[in-house]
Amino acid sequence: MIPAGLQETLAGATVLDLAHPYRTGMPQSPNHPPFRMVLERRHGDMVRADGGSAANELIMLGGHVGTHVDALAHVSHQGKLHGGVDAAGQQSHRGFATLGIDTFRPFVGRAVHLDVAAVHGVPTLPAGYEVAVADLEAARKAAGVELRPGEVIVIGTGWAREWSRHDVFTGQTGGAPGPGLEAARWLADYEPVVLGAETIAFEQIAPGAGHALLPVHRLLLVERGINIMETMNLAPLADAGVSEFLLVINPLPIAGATGAPVRPLAITW
């Protein structure tokens, strides 16, 4: 039973979908298998005695395609996962025995949106822009919020608005905006459980650099044990001027996987 007070509270809430739709050909990192969906059975392929028919699909995707959460097992450094766990001893063809996405605890709690693009007065930050500590602090002050441990911080760069421009969004040539290493340390020091962003790789990708080096991933996943949520659609938050909200994160609990799709939902009042 839902308490009456909670029902009244939720009745005045707005739910914002912070995920992109999954479809064949959508932008993604070339490091991961692409998303594919085919209609395996169509209506009429098999018809029941009463005239009924059903259609169904076959879905193929990598765990880091579309809006998704990175498990701590996703990145290692010098053969070690978070906590000094030996990566080779934990991985097999079935995935990881520890630190897989199935160990991620579903999150329902406070989240803060630091809209860096808004601080600069633009809908979208330039490709390859490195988000600095000063940018994040300016966004925090503009939003009038405090950052607290155990919560979620999402970084608004406006990059979700480039979703329809495949080559631009992937950032393989022009780069993509995101936090540099210093800014990532600043964020990590607040001890969030998840850090989220609109880009494929969360962190700054310099023009022409591709995903050859991802130092922020190493810092967050290996050194600090902070999950990363990528390819979010933060445009609804930016358009509504939302900086503080209730967030629901519940990625698919695929045993041993290094990441999984998620449909984050923001609840605002």
N, C-alpha and C positions, 0 to 999 in steps of 0.2 A: 504494500500500500504506500502511495506517495503522500507524505504529510500535506495537509491543506495549505500551510504557509509556503511550502516549496512549489505547489501547483500554482499559487498566485504569483510567485516570483517568476517562474518560467513562462507564465502567460504573457508577460510583458517583454520577453526576451526576443532577440533577433539572432538567428543562426546563420553564420557566414561560412561557406565552403571554401577552404583554403587549398584545395587540390585541383590539379589540371586533369582533364579527361584523358583516358588512355585510348589511343588510336594508332593504327599502323602508320608509320612515317613520322611520328612525333619527334621533337628534338630530344637528343640524348647524348651521353658521352660515348665516343667510339670505343671506349675501353670495355663496354658491356654489351651483351647480346641484345638485339632490338626487340621491341614489342611486336607481336603478331597475333592477330585474332582472325580465325576463319570460321565460317558457319559450316560446321561439320555435317550436321543433319538439317535439312530444310523441311518445311511443312509440305507434306505430300510424299516425302521419301518413304515413310511408313505410315499407313493409315489404319487405325484400329477399327474393329468391327462396328463400333457405334459412329464412325465417321470422324473421330477425334485424331488430331495429329500434333506433334511437338517438334520444335526446333531447338538445337543446342549448338554450342560453339566449342572450339579448341583454342585455348589461350596459351601463348608462349611468351615469356618475358624474363629478363634478368632482374635480380633483386634490387638493382640500383637504377631502374628506369622509371621515369615519371616521378610523381611526388612520393617520396620514400624516406625511410629512416635507416641510417647506417648503424649496424651492430658494432660492438667493440672489437669483434673478430675481423672486421673488414680490413684493418691496417696493422702491420707489424713493423718493428724497427729492429734491425739487426737480429732478426729471427724471433723477437719477443713481442707478445701481445701485452695489453694492459695488465699491470700487476706482475710483470716479469714472467708471464706464462709462456712456455715454449710453444711456438706456433706449430712446428712440425709434429709435435707429439699430440696435438689436439685435432688435427685435420685429417680427413679421409674423404673417400668419394661420397660419403653420406653427409658431409659438412663438418661443422665444428662440435666437439664434445662439450665445449664451454664457450661462453661469451657470444653465442649466436643470438640472432634476433628474437628467438623464442624466450630468451632470458630477460628481455625488456619488459619492465612492468608498465602496464597501461597507465597513462597519465591523465588525470583530470584535476586541473588546478589553474592557478593564476599564471598568465603570460603577459609579457610586455613587448610591444612593437616599437622598435627604435627606427623611425622613418628618416633615414639619412638623406634620401632624395628630397624630401620636403624641406629639410634644413637648407639645402642648396637651392631651393625654389624651382626644382625641375621635376618632371614626371618620372624621368629615368636617368640614372647616373651614366656617365660616359663608359663605353666599353673599356675594360682594363683598369678602371679607377680603383685605387687602393683606399679602402675605408680605414681611416686612422682613428686613434683614441679620441682626438679632438672632435671628430665627426660624431662618434658615439655619445660622447659626453654632451655635445650640443643637442643631439636628438633627445637624450634623456631629459635635459633641462627644458627643452621645448615642450615635451610631453608632460612634464611635471610629475614624473614617477620615480619611485625608488626601486633599485634592483635588489632582490633578496635570494638567498640560497634555496635550492630545492625547487626552483620554478623554471620557467622557459623564457628565453629571449629570442625574438626573431628580428632579423635585420632587413629593413626595407630599402631596396635599391631601385625599385621600379622595374626590375628586369623581367618580371612576369608579363609586362606589356609588350615584350619582344617575342613572346611565345610563338606567334604566327610567322615570324621570320626565322626559319630553321637555322640557316648558316650564322646569323647574328647571335641567336640565343645560345647556340652551342659554344660560342666563343673560341673556336679553334684557331681563327686567324686574328680577329680583332680583340680577343680577350673578353673578360667578363668582370664586373665590379664585385668586390667583396673584401672582407677584413684581411689585413696583412697580419704577420705574425705578432707584432706588438699589440695590435688591437685584439687579436684572439686571446692573448694572455690576459688583457684587461677584462675581457668578457669571462674567461675561465675563472678568474679570481673571485667572481661573484658566486661561483659554484652552482651554476644552473644544471638541471638534469638533462636538458636538451638545448641545443642552439640550432636555430632554423634560418633559412634564407631562400631566396627565389632562384638562385643560380644552380647549375648542375653540380658544381664542385664546392659550394659554400664560400670558399675563400677567393681572394683576388687571383685572377688569371691574367697575367700580363699579355699584351699583344704578341702573337706568334709563339707563345710559350707552350700552349696546349696544356695537357695534364701531366707533363713530364715529372714535375716535382710538386708535392702537395704537403708543405711543412705544417700547415694549420691542421690538416687531418692527423698528422703524427702527434702534434701537441694535444689535440682534444681527445682523440680515440685511444692513443697509446699511453701518453703521459698523464692525462687528467681524468680519463674514464668518463668523458661527456659524449653522449650520443649526438649525432648530427642529423638534421632533417633538411632535405634538399628539394629543389624544384618545386617550391611552394608557390601558390598564387596569393600574394599579399595585396593585390590590387583592391579587393573589397575592403580591407582594413584601411588602406591609404585613402580611398575614395570617401569612406565614412569618417575619416579623422580619428580612428580608434587607436588608442595607445595602450590600453589596459583591458584585459578580457579573460574570460574563462575559456580554457582550451582543452579539447579532448584529443588525445593521441593514442591510437590503438592499431599498430601495424599488424599485418598477418603473422601469426606465430609459427612461422615455417622452421621446423626443428633444424638447428645447425646452420641456418642461412646467415650470410654476412650482411643482409639487408632485406627489406620487404616493403611492398607498397603500403601506403597509408592515406587515409582521407581525413586530415585534421579539420576539426570543426571548432569555430570560434563562436562563443555565445556572448552577446553584448546586451546592455540595457540602455 
